[in-house]
Amino acid sequence: MALTAAAQLAAPLELFPPLDFCCAYGSSLLPTNNDKTSMVDYILGVQDPLQWHQDNLERNRDHYSNCMARLGPKTITRISNGIGVGVYFNPFVEWRGKKIKYGVVSMQDLAWDVLTWEKFYLSGRLQKPVHFLVDNWEISKVNLVNLKAATSAALLFLPDEFTEEDLYGKICSLSYMGDLRMLFAEDKNKVKKIVQGSFNSFRAMYKPFLEEYASEGLLKVSSFAHQKVFKQDTGLSATSHLFTSLPSTVLKQAAPKLGLNKLIDDSGVVSPNIVIHSRDKVKNSVHKVLRRIVMISSARQAVSGLVAAGGVNAAVYLARKISKSWRSRTT
């Protein structure tokens, strides 16, 4: 009997020690993808990364570079947390004639980033369609906070009238603001391909929040061809509503730029009495904050990945990325 698509994606999990969370993602899963050599990417959430890597080294030592396998789990977790943003990736893992890449993260770090955007790395990934395969902590429910915040941020950056594809494109692009890989090692059409290849999935993910904002009068919706067209309230009250819906990390960093030094009290509660004087200033401040967070996180994770993958694997991976980027700029 043929396996379902979900079962096929979950099959490689038999390789690993027990997991609390797993999702599959990446361009290889898009219906429009024709590159059969591309890796399937996984995020694996575990309670104790140190213990998990120790167990995984006993099972799958060949998944790690020779250097990391020799140095052991303590060094692996130090690289993950000290250099990277809490995620340790093993790329180019062979499994039944295919290649997979998996990143390991603690459940606490995963949940924290989803709720606060402190690193805006995994939270950015989960703003896009993924396939949840293991979810013992109900991260898919926690992620609803992340999706609503992504909707708010995207609306701040969009004009007063825009299409459904514009919206999903803006949401998708949030976690690429300032990403150093986008300068030389990523497909320049990446966002467009993700949105067009997963349009119905984006629609299903964000429908509840668009309906909520429409019911609050922030959005008006009309249909055109096969997608919706939106008009949004760009007044200061609506801007304040969107801004205060953003996660705490963004608010804390953007508030001083806007003269809102008492925006969040010591217990983390956002003041309901803030006064916004300019939508452009809010938009620019939030953009600068997100760009800085992404730039730092992407740089840290890139260095961590190069160290973890080892010389040969790192060179191969980077060469593939640059080749894909070059092809997208010459077609």
Phi, psi and omega in degrees: 000132182290141178285147173291166180300319180295319180294323178296318179294324183280343186305319180296346182294344177296343180289333199257159166298168184305145182237153172260341183206144171204134169226149176250145182203181173116165184296335181295341182267354179289139178301334183273357183284128179249000181271098184284354180267351184290148183282150167270130183259142178229145165250126180248121177260130183226156181291316185227096182303324180299310180293322182295316178295325177298314179293321182290327176296327177290326181274317193226055183302328183288350176288337185262154173296157182304320181295312181293323178297322178289320184287329172091179189296328180295316179292321179302314181288329176295319178295317180301314186268326184276323179260310182277199183247031175097002181241130178248122184256137167247108178266170173057037177277124181280131177210111178049049177079002178241170177243138175232160174230134179226141177247137184249131183219151175288148180298323179298315180294321178298308182297320182295317181292322178299322184275329189246341187061031183299317177256340181048045180247294177288326176299320178294321178297319184279359170280348179253161180299133174224168177252109178284123183248325174225133184209064183291337180261006182055046178298329179300328176282317176301326184293344177299327176297317179297316181294320178295319179296321178296321176299315180298314180297316180298319180296324177299325184272348184268155177287183184289341176225136184199163180267169177298320179293324175302315182298309182293326176296319179292318177300314182298326185279347184305313185278002175256356178299119178081359179292117184298333180295332183291344180284327187213348189232021177223153176298124182294341178261017187302311182299314180300317181293320179297313183294312182292327180281344183228030188303312182293328177291318175301315182300315180294322182293318191258356180306313182301324184282325176293321177294321178297314181291328176294319180294335179271358178085007180280335182228147168239136188241135172223162182255144177214120183057236184257010178218168183271156173241135184244146166239132182242152173285118181254019178289172185291326178294316178295320178298317178299319180298314180294316183297314182286354175274354182281157182295161188301321181301316181292316181297316182296324181277330181276331186304311181300328180292338182255006181072026182249063187290344179249030182295318182237129180278181186296336180271001177090008181275134180277132180296134179276358188248025181286152179241120178262131183256342184205123177295321180299320180294320178297312181301313182294321180293316179295320179299315181296320180295311181297319181298319180293315180300313182294319181299314180294314182295317182294322178293315179299315183291326178296315178296316178301317180295320179294320179294316185291322186286337183085163189303307185291309180299319180298318180295318179296314182297314180295321179298319178297316180298314181294321178298316178297318179298316182296317179299321182290338181268352182243012178240000000 
